[in-house]
Every structure is written in structure tokens, then in C-alpha cells.
Amino acid sequence: MSISQDLYPSEEDYLYEEEVLRNPNSLKLWWRYLIARSEAPFKKRAIIYERALKALPGSYKLWHAYLRERLEIVRNLPITHSQYQTLNNTFERALATMHKMPRIWIMYLQSLTQQKLITKTRRTFDRALCALPVTQHDRIWEYYLIFVSQKGVPIETSLRVYRRYLKYDPSHIEDFIEFLINSELWQEAAERLAGVLNDDQFFSIKGKTKHRLWLELCDLLTQHASEISGLNVDAIIRGGIRKFTDEVGRLWTSLADY
């Protein structure tokens, strides 16, 4: 297949071409070339990027700029377009040397999440967690939880990911309980909520009091009594009646409903 003449260096490029040919390992010269051709078609800029990265495969600045431009190219394209496969391949090549850079992983993971590639996205999240130090895992988990909360992700996958996350950061148990309730998994939601109430060291990152959490548990137990087993509902509600005297009426009503 012949290459379009527009992609070959023009007379205006000769100065920059001579410089990078004399010193191909100079990031400054490649960057100056790219800035000078900022108005050129992306296909031509992509060739310059590829040549620069062949000489400087460990340059974060070049990879980051190149990937941002490729992301911009696909922004308004349907996710089935072949450009997405080219984008994904470019990310994979970048990660050969950029695997310790969380920003590159996050850009890739956000794109995969948008593409609805569930298995590939999950595996790539796991690769990111393996590649990055634990001190940077919080940046990945933020997007991992967004991914598993999407429609279309199998509930078993979401549960496994959330349970793994709680081993990393148990303080976000309330987010997991909220996810369980939204997924209508009443049994585990009640068990997790009861566990929180029995933990004297628990501190709510959402600012909820033990009083409020207790009422949420009572509501959960009474509204879904037929789907929850293994908890002594009568004892839990009567315990609440003794502990929270200002809610006696509501709790007696809950007990009657149960």
C-alpha cells in the first residue's frame, strides 16, 4: 500500500528532520518538532510520535501526549470503531515501559470501561494493581469500583471486587453495604450491617451515627424478613428499643411488622 505524499516530510520539516537525525535521543528536539507541527493532520503527527518513541521508549512526556491525542481521536466515534483497537494496542505498547506510571493505567482503564469490554477491563485493573506499589492502589481502586458498579457487569464479579477492596480498605464497608442493598442482596447487607454495629472500633466515614445505622438495620430486617435468615431479629429490635428510647414507637412498629 502506497504512503500518501502528505505524510512525508515537507521542506518546512527539513530543519527539524536534520536536528532529530543528528540527535535522535534528544527529547527537547522531538518535542520542538511536535510543537512546530501542532496544526498538522494527526496521521502525520502520529508518525513523528512513533519515531520519537522508537528512539525514546521510556519518555513519559511523549507517551502521555501521544495517548491523549489518540483518546481525542476516538472521543466521538462509536466504541465498535477500529480506532479503539489501535488505541488499545498503543496503550499496551506504552505500558511495556510505563507500567509504574498510575496516570497511564488510569487513562487506559477509563477508556476500557467506556468500551464495555468487561473481561478485558477487569483483567487490566488486576494488572494495574499488580504493577503499581500499594501506596498508589487507592488511585486504581477508585475507578475499579466505578467499573464494577456499572450495569452489565456480572454481580459475582462486582461482589468479588468489593470483597477484595474491603481487605485493602475496610473503612469503606458502608459503600459495600449500599451496593448490596442496591443489588437487593438483603442477606449479606444485613449481616454486614450487623457486623458494623457490633464493632466498637467502627467509625462511619459517611458521618452516620450508630443510632442511624441501627434504624437502617431494623428497617432492612423487617422489610425483607422472608429473605434474611440467621439473625435474631426479635432480639435486635428489642435491643434497639432499650438503647434508643426516642425511637421506641418506630421500633415497636418495626417489631410488629416483623
Buried (B, 14 or more C-beta within 10 A) or exposed (E): EEEEEEEEBEEEBEEBBEBBEEEBEBEEBBBBBBEBBEEBEEEBBBBBBEBBBEBBBEBBEBBBBBBEBBBEBBEEEEEEEEEBEBBBEBBEBBBEBBBEBBEBBBBBBBBBBBBEBBEEBBEBBBBBBEBBEEEBBEBBBEBBBEBBBEEEBEEEBBBEBBEEBBEEEEEBBBBBBBBBBEBEBBBBBBBBBBEBBEEEEBEBEEEBEBEEBBBBBBEBBBBBBEEBEEBEBEEBBBBBBEEBEEBEEBBEBBBEEB
